[in-house]
């Protein structure tokens, strides 16, 4: 299934795009094989250090892995980015009840790593809309897809609230695009992608399928 997902997302992107996704170490191993079969560049694996101790057995969980896959035309924007990202994250810091919500600062960092201001970011697993908020704060355009009606409604509210705060001078049309399942240039749901021309895919949790 991961090969199907990555293949569809690559088709949705410009040749200069990059992909960012969170996954565990097992998923990272599978992604390496998937990229080889799809003739993509080797994925780079990073670690998100949550700076807190979570649940666990012999070792308590305190991190998540993430992967970055860039296409052949991608241009490096930051030359000093480390593969360990420290962003403190606790249950009290959540803005929604989504089980896989990420901190906005983490997704802002992913946006800045992969694409320039004004670029379009696609999140095919939008969840509670954190990536959309990160795009607003960093000056990127955003397209989000979410199949769960409750999470979608949460994302729309969070994104509209963020826009209302004036983080970025966007038109009302921009606000509606940020909160919609798809726009005129992105009309396909996950699993069957024909979206064209996205600059980056930021997918905090592709494993929710």
URNORRA-V492282 format. One record per residue. RES is the residue in one small letter. PHI is phi in radians with two decimals (* if undefined). BURIAL is # if it has 9 or more other C-alpha atoms within 8 Angstrom, else .. Layout:
{{RES:PHI:BURIAL} {RES:PHI:BURIAL}}
This chain:
{{x:*:.} {x:-1.16:.} {x:-1.10:#} {x:-1.08:.} {x:-1.14:#} {x:-1.12:#} {x:-1.04:#} {x:-1.18:#} {x:-1.18:#} {x:-1.09:.} {x:-1.12:#} {x:-1.34:#} {x:-1.81:#} {x:-1.20:#} {x:-1.10:.} {x:-1.75:#} {x:-1.48:#} {x:-2.33:#} {x:-2.05:#} {x:-2.24:#} {x:-2.59:#} {x:-1.65:#} {x:-2.91:#} {x:-1.61:#} {x:-1.17:.} {x:-1.17:.} {x:-1.09:.} {x:-1.11:#} {x:-1.16:.} {x:-1.14:#} {x:-1.06:#} {x:-1.04:#} {x:-1.19:.} {x:-1.04:#} {x:-1.09:#} {x:-1.12:#} {x:-1.21:.} {x:-1.61:.} {x:1.02:.} {x:-1.76:#} {x:-1.12:#} {x:-1.07:.} {x:-1.21:#} {x:-1.78:.} {x:-1.82:#} {x:-2.11:#} {x:-2.21:#} {x:-1.71:#} {x:-1.52:#} {x:-1.38:#} {x:1.07:#} {x:-2.44:.} {x:-1.73:.} {x:-1.78:.} {x:-1.35:.} {x:2.85:.} {x:-1.84:.} {x:-1.07:.} {x:-2.09:.} {x:-1.49:#} {x:-1.24:.} {x:-2.47:#} {x:-2.61:#} {x:-2.30:#} {x:-1.57:#} {x:-2.45:#} {x:-2.20:#} {x:-2.17:#} {x:-2.17:#} {x:-1.98:#} {x:-1.46:#} {x:-1.07:.} {x:-1.59:.} {x:-1.17:#} {x:-1.91:.} {x:-1.20:.} {x:-1.86:#} {x:-2.24:.} {x:-1.73:.} {x:-2.09:.} {x:-1.30:.} {x:-1.46:.} {x:-1.69:.} {x:-2.13:.} {x:-1.94:#} {x:-1.71:.} {x:-2.46:#} {x:-1.09:.} {x:-2.58:#} {x:-2.25:.} {x:-1.02:.} {x:-1.20:.} {x:-1.55:.} {x:-1.30:#} {x:-1.77:.} {x:-2.61:.} {x:-1.73:.} {x:-1.17:.} {x:-1.20:.} {x:-2.03:.} {x:-1.03:#} {x:-1.98:#} {x:-1.19:#} {x:-1.04:#} {x:-1.07:.} {x:-1.12:#} {x:-1.29:#} {x:-1.06:#} {x:-1.13:.} {x:-1.13:#} {x:-1.08:#} {x:-1.13:#} {x:-1.18:#} {x:-1.76:#} {x:-2.63:#} {x:-1.43:#} {x:-1.03:.} {x:1.56:.} {x:-1.26:#} {x:-1.80:#} {x:-1.95:#} {x:-1.87:#} {x:-2.04:#} {x:-1.35:#} {x:-2.30:#} {x:-1.13:#} {x:1.02:#} {x:-1.58:#} {x:1.56:#} {x:-1.06:#} {x:-1.10:#} {x:-1.08:#} {x:-1.12:#} {x:-1.07:#} {x:-1.16:#} {x:-1.04:#} {x:-1.26:#} {x:-1.90:#} {x:1.35:#} {x:-1.89:#} {x:-1.47:#} {x:-2.41:#} {x:-2.19:#} {x:-2.13:#} {x:-2.19:#} {x:-2.58:#} {x:-1.55:.} {x:-1.47:.} {x:-1.04:.} {x:-1.19:.} {x:-1.15:#} {x:-1.07:#} {x:-1.10:.} {x:-1.09:#} {x:-1.09:#} {x:-1.03:#} {x:-1.11:.} {x:-1.08:#} {x:-1.19:#} {x:-1.13:#} {x:-1.09:.} {x:-1.14:#} {x:-1.10:#} {x:-1.16:.} {x:-1.37:.} {x:1.36:.} {x:-1.12:#} {x:-2.59:.} {x:-1.41:.} {x:-1.96:.} {x:-1.37:.} {x:-1.10:.} {x:-1.10:.} {x:-1.11:.} {x:-1.13:#} {x:-1.17:.} {x:-1.11:#} {x:-1.15:#} {x:-1.81:#} {x:-1.82:#} {x:-1.10:.} {x:-2.76:#} {x:-1.93:#} {x:-1.06:.} {x:-1.78:.} {x:-2.63:#} {x:-2.10:#} {x:-2.24:#} {x:-1.35:.} {x:-1.00:.} {x:1.46:.} {x:-2.56:.} {x:-1.57:#} {x:-2.30:#} {x:-1.12:#} {x:-2.17:#} {x:1.47:.} {x:-1.47:#} {x:-1.52:#} {x:-2.76:#} {x:-2.02:#} {x:-1.94:#} {x:-2.14:#} {x:-1.04:#} {x:-2.60:#} {x:-1.26:#} {x:-1.54:.} {x:-1.25:.} {x:-1.13:.}}
